[in-house]
Amino acid sequence: MEFGHFLKRCREKYGLTQEELIEALYTLDSELFGGLDASGLSKWERGVSHTSFRKMGAILHYFQQRSGDPLPCIGESTPEALEKELCGKAMQRLLGTPPRHLIVDLGMDRLQAEHFSIIPLRHFERMEELLEIHQNLHENLVPSYSRLELRQLREWAYHPESLFYVTLYKQTFLGLLFGLRLRPEAFEEIMNFRKMRRELTIEEFAEPGAPASILLISLFSLDSRVASLLLMRLYAHLAAHRRQIESVGLTTALREVERLVDRMELRVYRSKRIEGRTHIAYRSDLFTLLSGETAMRLFFPKEECPEASPFPSGRSDNREARPSEGTPRE
């Protein structure tokens, strides 16, 4: 989407003249907006010139304060529809050199984009096989304090409020992203190391439409483009459900993921020494995350980004696969 259209829509929605908005932005941050005048603001709105991502984030923050909405002036939509608005190229660049433990790079440039799909894990007919693969990776990388049991993952994957996504190429597994929609109080227990992830129960999952926080528990991909697609789905989910989601976070003892979570603008919240290793909790509230530079680059790219897909041609197929026989439907 174009930032100029967003800016003008928000200004007019709240009945502000260009001069009034300039004054409000100057009050918000006099150093950042000290040189802004009506001519400059008009050029931004018309797309004649582009401002910095830092200023974009500050402007969004201003309208967040006015509206109480983490992503104001953008209508309600589904994650799939919002995902089409995101810039896959920006996500690829933001990933940079990903942590090798989580994201391999097998060079899949020549695979045809129309054969990729991203679906809930519970709709994948070989779910059990994939969970066992995940468990082997999980046990090799994660210290005992953070390990989850296979039975837990299976139960969580079937829950309609879980974020268990798998990326496929012609039904062949390429990557996964697992997250839990928790009640805020359960999320705080994890972030403050008062509870281990394996102690979580289904009862601590958020009800549909109720306040929730997202706990990320796994990311693994065989290609950086696949990782981009999974993370775009995450951001689209956050944007679509922004009125319920309060925070996003994760806990890990793997220092290799520090760069990745920093680029996602999840900040160090707390650390604790457990079983001889330092475990770190990273988190961000949704208002901060959606007004950060990463989100600005995804939602409001300055360059042409005609396709949301991070793949070289065509587009990713984000339609959910039909549930396999015996799989509970939502």
FENWOVEN-V995367 format. One line per field, one symbol per residue. ss: DSSP state (H for helix, E for strand, - for the rest). phi: phi as a letter, one per 40 degrees, with the letter a starting at -180 (. if undefined). burial: b if it has 9 or more other ideal C-beta (glycine too) atoms within 8 Angstrom, else e. Layout:
BEGIN
ss: ???
phi: ???
burial: ???
END
This chain:
BEGIN
ss: --HHHHHHHHHHH----HHHHHHHHHHH-HHHH----HHHHHHHHH------HHHHHHHHHHHHHHH-----------HHHHH----HHHHHHHH-------E---------HHHEEEEEHHH---HHHHHHHHHHHHHHH--HHH---HHHHHHHHH----EEEEEEE--EEEEEEEEEEE-HHHHHHHH-----HHH--HHHE------EEEEEEEEEE--HHHHHHHHHHHHHHHHH----EEEEEEEE--HHHHHHHHH---EEEEEEEE--EEEEEEEEEHHHHH--HHHHHHH-----------------E-------------
phi: .ccdccccccccccgbcdcccdccccccacccbcccbcccccccccgcbbcccccdcccdccccccbgbcbcgbccacdccccccccccccccccfcccccbbcbcgcdcccccccabbcdccccbdccccccdcccdccbbcddccbcdccccccccccccbbbbbbbfgbcbaabbabcbcdccdcccccfcacdcccbdcccccdgcdabcbcbaaaacaccccdccccccccccccbccbccabaababccccdccccccgcbcbabacbfgbccbbbaaccdcccbccdcccccbccccbcbcccccagacccccccdcdgcccc
burial: eebbbbbbbbbeebebebeebbebbbebeeebbeebeeebbbbbbebeeeeebebbbbbbbbbbeebebbbbeeeeeebbbbbeebbbbbbbebbeebbeebbeeeebeebebebbbbbbbbbbeebeebbbbbbebbeeebbebbbbebebbbbbbebebbbbbbbbbeeebbbbbbbbbbbbebbbbbbebebebbebeeeebbeeeeebbbbbbbbbbebbbbbbbbbbbbbbbbbbbbebbbbbbbbbbbebbebbbbbbbbeeebeeebeebebbbbbbebbbbbbbbbbbbbbbbeeebeebbbbeeebbebeeeebeeebeee
END
